Amino acid sequence: MRVLTMGAFIAILLGGLGFVWPNNAAAQNETRVAKGVVTAARTWEVSSAIDGRISAIHFSEGMYVQKGTLLVEIDDTQSQLELALARAELKRAEAVLAQSLEDLQRHEELIKRNAVSEAVYSDVKFAHEMAVLGLEAEKLELGIAEKRQSFHSIHAGLSGMISAPKVHSGTNFSVALSGAIASIVQLDPIHVRMKVALDTALARLQAGNYSLEDVRNLKFELFLPDGATFEHLGKPVAVGYELNPETGEGSVLIEFANPTGVLRPGLPVSLKIAGN
C-alpha cells in the first residue's frame, strides 16, 4: 500500500484545480485561477477557569489585542480573603517552626547532659519535624491561593483580532453554562482555504503532469475581491482533514503573511500559482 506524504497529497489536490506547472510544456501559457476563502490560522477562546461575577471587560469588538493583554476581570473579593488567610497561616507556620527549632536545640543540650529523658527529647524532635512539614503545607496552600487569584484576570493567549464580548460587566459567569466570553483570531500569518476535486487530481498525478519537488517550491498570488493583487506571496502548508463524501472535494490551506491585517477571515479571494 502506497503512503502519501503531505506534500504529495497537496500535489494531488492542487492538480484537481487544474493548476499547471511551468515545466509542463503543453500548458505553460495557461492561467488557472481558483477561488478561496480566508480563514484564521489560529484561534483562541477567551474563557474562564472559574465561576464568578464579571467585574470588568477591557476590550470591544474588532480590537487588535497583543498576547498577554488584560481582557477580563472577575470579582476577586473572596479569593483576596483566601490569599490573605494563606499568607497569615504561612507566617504562623514559620513562627511555630522557629519555636520548635529553639526547643529542639535546647533539648539537644539537655540530652547531652542527661538532664532530660529520651522520651521527652523524642517528643520535641517529633514536634519539630511536624513543624517543618506544616510549613511546607502552608507554602503549598499559599501557592494554591495565588493560583486561584490569577484566574480572576484573563489575558489574551495570542495576538489578533477579538470578537464582541458575549457577556457584560456585572453578569455571573458559569464555566459549565456560559461558554466562551469571546474569540481571538490570529491575523498574521493567515490561511486561505481552497476547495479542490480529488478525482481530477488523482488523474493528473497518474498522468505525471507534475512532481512533488514542484509542489514544494510553489508560490501563490492572491487577488482581493476588487481585483487588486495582494502584496505577499503564499505557500501551501496543509490539507483539510476531511473530504466531502458527496462532492469528493478536499481542500488545501495556503499561508500568507498578513502584517497589515488586510486579509480577514471570511473574505472571498482568488489565487493562482505565481508565474503561471
Secondary structure as the mmCIF struct_conf table of DSSP 4:
data_model
#
loop_
_struct_conf.conf_type_id
_struct_conf.id
_struct_conf.beg_label_comp_id
_struct_conf.beg_label_asym_id
_struct_conf.beg_label_seq_id
_struct_conf.end_label_comp_id
_struct_conf.end_label_asym_id
_struct_conf.end_label_seq_id
HELX_LH_PP_P HELX_LH_PP_P1 ARG A 2 THR A 5
HELX_RH_AL_P HELX_RH_AL_P1 MET A 6 GLY A 15
TURN_TY1_P TURN_TY1_P1 GLY A 16 GLY A 18
TURN_TY1_P TURN_TY1_P2 PRO A 22 ASN A 23
HELX_RH_3T_P HELX_RH_3T_P1 ALA A 25 ALA A 27
TURN_TY1_P TURN_TY1_P3 GLN A 28 ASN A 29
STRN STRN1 ALA A 34 THR A 39
BEND BEND1 ALA A 41 ALA A 41
STRN STRN2 THR A 43 VAL A 46
BEND BEND2 ALA A 49 ILE A 50
STRN STRN3 GLY A 52 ILE A 57
TURN_TY1_P TURN_TY1_P4 GLU A 61 GLY A 62
STRN STRN4 TYR A 64 VAL A 65
TURN_TY1_P TURN_TY1_P5 LYS A 67 GLY A 68
STRN STRN5 LEU A 70 ILE A 74
HELX_RH_AL_P HELX_RH_AL_P2 THR A 77 LYS A 112
TURN_TY1_P TURN_TY1_P6 ARG A 113 ASN A 114
BEND BEND3 VAL A 116 VAL A 116
HELX_RH_AL_P HELX_RH_AL_P3 GLU A 118 SER A 150
TURN_TY1_P TURN_TY1_P7 PHE A 151 HIS A 152
STRN STRN6 SER A 153 HIS A 155
BEND BEND4 GLY A 157 SER A 159
STRN STRN7 GLY A 160 ILE A 162
BEND BEND5 LYS A 166 VAL A 167
TURN_TY1_P TURN_TY1_P8 SER A 169 GLY A 170
HELX_LH_PP_P HELX_LH_PP_P2 THR A 171 THR A 171
STRN STRN8 ASN A 172 PHE A 173
TURN_TY1_P TURN_TY1_P9 VAL A 175 SER A 178
BEND BEND6 ILE A 181 ILE A 181
STRN STRN9 ALA A 182 VAL A 185
BEND BEND7 ASP A 188 PRO A 189
STRN STRN10 ILE A 190 ALA A 197
HELX_RH_AL_P HELX_RH_AL_P4 LEU A 198 GLN A 206
TURN_TY1_P TURN_TY1_P10 ALA A 207 GLY A 208
HELX_RH_AL_P HELX_RH_AL_P5 LEU A 212 ARG A 216
TURN_TY1_P TURN_TY1_P11 ASN A 217 ASN A 217
STRN STRN11 PHE A 220 PHE A 223
TURN_TY1_P TURN_TY1_P12 PRO A 225 ASP A 226
BEND BEND8 GLY A 227 GLY A 227
HELX_LH_PP_P HELX_LH_PP_P3 ALA A 228 ALA A 228
STRN STRN12 THR A 229 THR A 229
HELX_LH_PP_P HELX_LH_PP_P4 PHE A 230 PHE A 230
BEND BEND9 GLU A 231 HIS A 232
STRN STRN13 GLY A 234 VAL A 239
BEND BEND10 TYR A 241 TYR A 241
TURN_TY1_P TURN_TY1_P13 PRO A 245 THR A 247
STRN STRN14 GLU A 249 PHE A 256
TURN_TY1_P TURN_TY1_P14 PRO A 259 THR A 260
TURN_TY1_P TURN_TY1_P15 PRO A 265 GLY A 266
STRN STRN15 PRO A 268 ILE A 273
TURN_TY1_P TURN_TY1_P16 ALA A 274 GLY A 275
#
